[in-house]
Every structure is written in structure tokens, then in C-alpha cells.
Amino acid sequence: LDTIRYINEIEKLLFNSHEKQENMGDALAKIADITEAEKVCFQITDKSVKDVSFLWDGSEKRICKEEFPWVKIMQKRLLNYFEEGNNQFLATDEKTLKLLFPEYKQGSVTSMMAIPVEGIGGEICGILSAFNLSQHPADPNLLKNVNFSFSMFCHNMKVYFEIKARGEQDLLTGMYNRNRYETD
């Protein structure tokens, strides 16, 4: 019942997160709570959606872009790892972390687990990661349980940006229209 409640709470928070992105911080906080992680990150990898990462790091809920280059580096390597056919990454020691991140230095990340989030067509649309897990052994199924909710979030985000662009740009010329002018 706890797992079902957890999935339901995440689903509710992600339902309209494409418009209210602050809900993403609350969803990541719930995941951190259930996985007993210090940090949780979700990165959208879909090229049609702007490069956006969501990071919860214990006290702050942030939408980050360039501020956290280590997130981009980790997620890029994880994307390559998942595109090779792997369905999860679990590192509970330095040796395993160094396999994927050779430049790893002892420090801010001591353990991590990550899963790919697959879109409707089976493509990887995002990566959900949890760092510095106090729970041993770590259970990637806690992330996999909310995979569908994050997949729907990616789909909603993609459609939201497409509709927004169509409402602000002339399809023939590609120039901004009156709607965008009034918004600006």
C-alpha cells in the first residue's frame, strides 16, 4: 500500500508540472524521502524540449540549466549507458562509480542509482537519478515504480512547448506573432 500511495502522490504532482514546474521539486523531494537519498535529479533528454534539469538537493528545489555542469556530464554519460541497452545503473561504491565516471574523485557523490525514462515510442526521454543513498542495498525499483509518471510528464512537456510555439509564431514565416508581442 505504501508503494501505491507513493506512486499516486508522484503522479498527482507531475500531472500539471509542465505548467507548474515547482511541483517537480515536490515530486523529487518525495522520491528522495522514499529512496533515502540526499539528492534527486531528473533530466529531460528529448531534443524537442529545451535542455532542462530538475534537482532536489535536500533543502532547495531548483530548475537548473548551466548552474550544475556535473549534472549535465553525469546525465550525458548515463544516457550513453542506457542507449547501449542497460535498464538501470546502481553504484554503491567508488569502484562502480569510476566505471562510468573515470574522473570521479571521492567527494560529493558516494552512491547513486539511475533509470532511463522511456517515452511513448520507446525512446529515452529522460533520466531519473538518486544520489548518496543511505539505504543499503539500494532498490532501483523505487525509481522504476514512477517511470510511467515521468514518461507522461515528458510527453506533456513536449506537447506544451509545441502548442506554446504555435500560439506565438507564424507558421509560414517563423516570426513571432501578436500573441508573443503582447506577452513580451
C-alpha positions in Angstrom: 0.0 0.0 0.0 2.9 2.4 0.7 4.2 1.8 -2.8 0.8 2.5 -4.4 0.4 5.7 -2.2 4.0 6.8 -3.3 3.2 6.3 -7.0 -0.1 8.1 -6.7 1.5 11.1 -4.9 4.2 11.4 -7.6 1.6 11.1 -10.3 -0.6 13.9 -8.8 2.4 16.2 -8.5 3.6 15.5 -12.1 0.1 15.8 -13.7 0.4 19.6 -14.3 4.2 20.1 -13.7 4.6 21.1 -17.4 2.9 24.3 -16.4 3.7 24.5 -12.7 7.3 23.4 -12.7 7.6 24.0 -8.9 5.6 20.7 -8.5 8.7 18.9 -9.8 10.7 19.9 -6.7 8.0 18.4 -4.5 7.9 15.2 -6.6 11.7 14.9 -6.3 11.5 15.5 -2.6 9.1 12.6 -2.2 11.4 10.4 -4.2 14.3 11.4 -2.0 12.3 10.6 1.0 11.3 7.1 -0.2 14.7 6.2 -1.5 16.5 7.9 1.4 18.7 9.9 -1.0 20.4 13.2 -0.4 19.9 14.4 -3.9 17.5 13.5 -6.7 17.7 14.7 -10.3 15.5 14.4 -13.4 16.9 15.5 -16.7 14.8 15.7 -19.9 16.8 14.3 -22.8 14.2 14.9 -25.5 15.8 17.2 -28.1 12.5 19.0 -28.8 12.3 20.2 -25.2 14.8 22.7 -24.0 17.7 21.3 -22.0 16.2 21.3 -18.5 17.3 19.5 -15.4 15.4 19.4 -12.1 17.5 19.0 -9.0 16.4 18.5 -5.4 19.3 18.6 -3.0 17.9 18.4 0.5 16.6 21.9 1.1 16.2 23.6 -2.3 14.0 22.8 -5.2 15.7 24.1 -8.3 15.3 24.0 -12.0 18.9 24.1 -13.3 20.5 24.6 -16.6 24.1 25.7 -16.7 24.5 26.1 -12.9 25.4 22.5 -12.3 27.7 21.2 -15.0 28.3 18.0 -13.1 24.7 17.1 -13.6 25.0 17.5 -17.4 28.2 15.4 -17.5 26.7 12.6 -15.4 23.4 12.6 -17.3 25.2 12.5 -20.7 27.2 9.5 -19.7 24.2 7.8 -18.2 22.3 8.5 -21.5 25.0 6.7 -23.5 25.0 3.9 -20.9 21.2 3.4 -21.2 21.3 3.7 -25.0 23.6 0.7 -25.0 20.7 -1.4 -23.7 21.2 -1.2 -19.9 18.0 -0.6 -17.9 19.4 0.7 -14.7 22.6 2.0 -13.1 23.4 1.2 -9.5 26.7 2.3 -7.9 27.2 1.8 -4.1 30.9 2.2 -4.0 33.8 4.2 -5.6 34.9 1.4 -7.9 31.5 1.2 -9.6 31.2 5.0 -9.9 34.6 5.1 -11.6 33.5 2.6 -14.2 31.1 5.2 -15.7 32.8 8.3 -14.4 36.6 7.7 -14.7 37.4 11.2 -13.4 35.4 10.6 -10.2 37.1 11.9 -7.1 36.0 11.0 -3.6 33.6 13.7 -2.5 30.1 14.8 -3.1 28.7 11.6 -4.7 29.2 8.4 -2.7 26.5 6.3 -4.3 23.8 6.6 -6.9 21.1 4.8 -8.8 19.5 5.9 -12.1 17.0 4.6 -14.5 16.1 5.7 -18.1 12.6 7.1 -18.6 11.1 5.9 -21.8 8.7 7.9 -23.9 5.6 6.7 -25.7 7.6 5.5 -28.7 10.2 3.6 -26.6 12.8 6.3 -26.9 14.7 7.6 -23.8 13.1 10.9 -22.9 14.6 11.4 -19.5 16.9 10.1 -16.8 15.8 9.9 -13.1 18.7 9.6 -10.6 19.1 9.5 -6.9 22.5 10.3 -5.2 24.1 9.5 -1.8 21.7 6.7 -0.8 21.6 5.9 2.9 19.6 2.7 2.2 21.8 -0.3 1.6 21.1 -2.2 -0.5 19.5 0.5 -2.7 16.4 -0.6 -4.6 16.1 0.8 -8.2 12.5 -0.5 -8.3 11.6 2.6 -6.2 12.6 4.7 -9.2 11.1 2.3 -11.7 7.7 2.5 -10.0 7.3 6.1 -11.0 8.8 5.7 -14.5 5.4 6.0 -16.2 4.5 9.2 -14.4 7.8 10.8 -15.5 7.2 9.5 -19.1 3.9 11.2 -19.1 5.5 14.4 -17.7 8.0 14.4 -20.6 5.2 13.9 -23.1 3.1 16.7 -21.6 6.1 19.0 -21.6 6.8 18.3 -25.2 3.2 18.9 -26.3 3.1 22.0 -24.1 6.1 23.6 -25.8 4.8 22.7 -29.2 1.4 24.3 -28.5 3.1 27.3 -27.0 5.3 27.8 -30.0 2.4 27.5 -32.4 0.5 30.1 -30.4 3.4 32.6 -30.6 4.9 32.1 -34.0 3.6 32.5 -37.6 3.9 29.0 -39.2 4.8 30.5 -42.6 7.5 33.0 -41.7 8.6 31.7 -38.3 8.3 35.2 -36.9 6.7 35.9 -33.5 3.0 37.0 -33.8 0.8 39.4 -31.9 0.3 37.0 -29.0 4.0 36.9 -28.3 4.3 40.7 -28.8 1.6 41.2 -26.2 3.2 38.8 -23.8 6.6 40.5 -24.1 
